[in-house]
Amino acid sequence: MFIIGIAGGTGSGKTTVVRKIMERLPEGEVCFISQDNYYKDSSHIPIEERQKINFDEPAAFDWPLLIEHLKALKAGKAVEVPTYSYLTCTRQEETVHMEPHDVVLIEGILVLSDPRVRKMMDIKVFVDADGDDRLIRVISRDCVERGRTPEMVIERYQRVLKPMHMQHIEPTKRYANIIVPEGGHNEVAINLLTDYIKSRLNLKK
């Protein structure tokens, strides 16, 4: 099994890159883990205070659990992946059962920020996109999926997302083996990455 980490700013197109890679790989040989599911549980914090939590810094994630699960998958053991609600900012009771696969794609804004996780990765990818393009995607996504108004999204972008991107996310680009400009629109980069993964799968056979 080998692990591919796919990082990049909020709204950069990471999920689109993951989806297109998975569509082009043999079914049943690849699984997907979202780092978002490993946010720390905030159910013990009053709901009005949860909106003030900084979700765009490394301290927001449950790294020990993520590392434990990646080690288990590498060892050929199944794991129960947590689920997280963006609406309530809490970890849910439901989990997702995941069996080991030949390829694990792990995607998230800060998957390249922890040296322990980076060390476990065979390929490190950074999905790059213009800041204005990312903001437009974030507004569109958060208004539809997370019940926020455009004003709320813009205020949060200026107050949290942009400074945290420059402080914590952008610097992880230097760890990437592959940088994908233009996010999910970069078919050449996605095809090259997919072909490399296929070649690794064929070497194992």
C-alpha positions in Angstrom: 0.0 0.0 0.0 1.2 3.5 -0.7 -0.2 6.8 0.5 -0.7 9.9 -1.5 -1.2 13.2 0.3 -3.1 16.0 -1.5 -2.9 19.4 0.2 -3.8 23.0 -0.9 -5.8 26.0 0.2 -9.5 26.0 0.9 -11.3 26.1 -2.5 -8.2 25.2 -4.4 -9.8 22.2 -6.1 -8.3 19.4 -4.0 -11.5 17.4 -4.0 -11.9 17.7 -7.7 -8.4 16.4 -8.2 -9.1 13.5 -5.9 -12.4 12.7 -7.7 -10.8 12.7 -11.1 -7.9 10.5 -10.0 -10.2 8.0 -8.4 -12.4 7.9 -11.6 -9.3 6.9 -13.6 -8.0 4.2 -11.3 -9.2 0.6 -11.1 -12.3 0.3 -8.9 -11.5 -1.3 -5.5 -7.8 -0.5 -5.5 -8.0 3.0 -4.1 -9.7 4.6 -1.1 -10.1 8.2 0.0 -9.7 9.8 3.4 -10.7 13.5 4.1 -8.6 15.2 6.7 -11.8 17.2 7.6 -13.2 14.1 9.3 -10.3 14.3 11.8 -11.2 17.7 13.2 -11.2 17.6 17.0 -14.6 17.2 18.5 -16.1 20.5 19.8 -19.3 19.2 21.3 -18.1 20.2 24.8 -17.8 23.8 23.8 -21.0 26.1 23.8 -22.4 26.3 20.3 -21.9 30.1 20.1 -18.2 29.6 21.0 -17.7 27.0 18.3 -18.0 29.6 15.5 -14.9 31.3 16.9 -12.7 28.2 16.6 -9.8 28.5 14.2 -10.3 25.4 11.9 -7.4 26.5 9.6 -4.4 25.7 11.9 -2.7 22.4 12.6 -4.0 22.4 16.3 -7.6 22.0 15.0 -6.9 18.4 14.0 -6.8 15.1 15.8 -3.4 14.1 14.5 -2.9 11.1 16.8 -6.1 9.4 15.5 -5.2 10.1 11.9 -1.7 8.6 12.4 -3.1 5.6 14.2 -5.5 4.9 11.3 -2.8 5.3 8.6 -0.6 2.9 10.5 -3.4 0.4 10.8 -4.2 0.6 7.1 -0.5 0.1 6.2 -0.5 -2.9 8.5 -3.5 -4.4 6.6 -6.1 -3.6 9.3 -9.5 -2.0 8.8 -10.3 1.3 10.5 -13.4 3.2 11.5 -13.1 6.7 10.0 -14.8 9.4 12.0 -17.4 11.7 10.5 -17.7 15.4 11.2 -20.6 17.9 10.9 -19.7 21.4 9.6 -23.1 22.7 10.7 -22.6 21.8 14.4 -18.8 21.7 14.4 -19.0 18.3 16.2 -17.8 14.8 15.5 -20.7 12.5 14.8 -21.6 9.1 16.3 -21.5 7.5 12.9 -18.2 6.2 11.5 -17.2 4.9 8.1 -15.7 1.4 7.9 -12.6 1.4 5.7 -10.7 -1.7 4.6 -7.0 -1.5 3.5 -6.5 -0.7 -0.2 -3.5 -0.6 -2.5 -3.7 3.2 -2.7 -4.9 5.6 0.0 -5.6 9.2 -1.1 -5.6 11.6 1.9 -6.8 15.1 1.2 -6.9 18.2 3.3 -5.7 21.8 3.7 -2.9 20.8 6.1 -2.1 17.1 5.4 1.5 18.2 4.6 2.0 20.2 7.8 2.7 17.3 10.2 6.1 15.7 9.7 4.9 12.4 11.1 2.2 12.2 8.4 4.5 13.4 5.7 6.9 10.6 6.5 4.2 8.1 5.8 3.4 9.4 2.4 4.9 8.0 -0.8 3.7 11.0 -2.9 3.0 14.5 -1.7 0.9 16.8 -3.9 0.0 20.5 -3.5 -3.0 21.8 -5.4 -2.4 25.5 -6.2 -5.0 28.1 -7.2 -5.3 31.9 -7.4 -6.7 33.4 -4.2 -9.6 35.1 -5.9 -10.6 31.8 -7.5 -10.5 30.1 -4.2 -12.6 32.7 -2.5 -15.3 32.4 -5.2 -15.4 28.6 -4.7 -15.6 29.0 -0.9 -18.5 31.4 -1.1 -20.4 29.1 -3.5 -19.7 26.0 -1.3 -20.3 27.5 2.1 -23.6 29.2 1.2 -25.0 26.0 -0.2 -23.5 23.3 2.1 -22.8 25.1 5.3 -25.7 27.5 5.7 -23.6 30.7 5.6 -24.3 34.0 3.9 -21.8 35.6 1.4 -21.1 38.3 3.9 -20.2 35.7 6.6 -17.9 33.8 4.2 -16.1 37.0 3.1 -15.7 38.2 6.7 -14.3 34.8 7.7 -12.0 34.7 4.7 -10.5 38.1 5.6 -10.2 37.3 9.3 -9.1 33.7 9.3 -8.8 31.9 6.0 -6.4 34.3 4.2 -4.0 34.8 7.1 -4.0 31.1 8.0 -3.4 30.2 4.4 -0.3 32.3 4.3 0.9 31.2 7.7 0.2 27.5 7.7 -0.9 26.2 4.3 1.2 28.0 1.6 4.5 27.1 3.4 3.7 23.3 3.0 4.1 23.7 -0.7 7.8 23.3 -0.3 7.2 19.7 0.9 5.3 18.7 -2.3 6.8 16.3 -4.9 4.2 17.6 -7.3 2.5 21.0 -7.6 -0.8 21.1 -9.6 -1.6 24.7 -10.7 -5.2 25.6 -11.7 -6.6 22.9 -9.4 -9.0 20.4 -10.9 -8.8 22.1 -14.3 -5.3 20.9 -14.9 -6.0 17.7 -16.8 -2.3 17.3 -17.8 -1.1 17.2 -14.2 -4.0 14.9 -13.2 -3.3 12.5 -16.0 0.4 12.4 -15.2 -0.3 11.7 -11.6 -2.8 9.0 -12.4 -0.4 7.3 -14.8 2.3 7.3 -12.1 -0.1 5.7 -9.7 -1.1 3.1 -12.3 2.5 2.2 -12.9 3.1 1.7 -9.2 0.0 -0.6 -9.0 1.3 -2.6 -12.0 4.7 -3.0 -10.4 3.0 -4.7 -7.4 1.4 -7.3 -9.7 
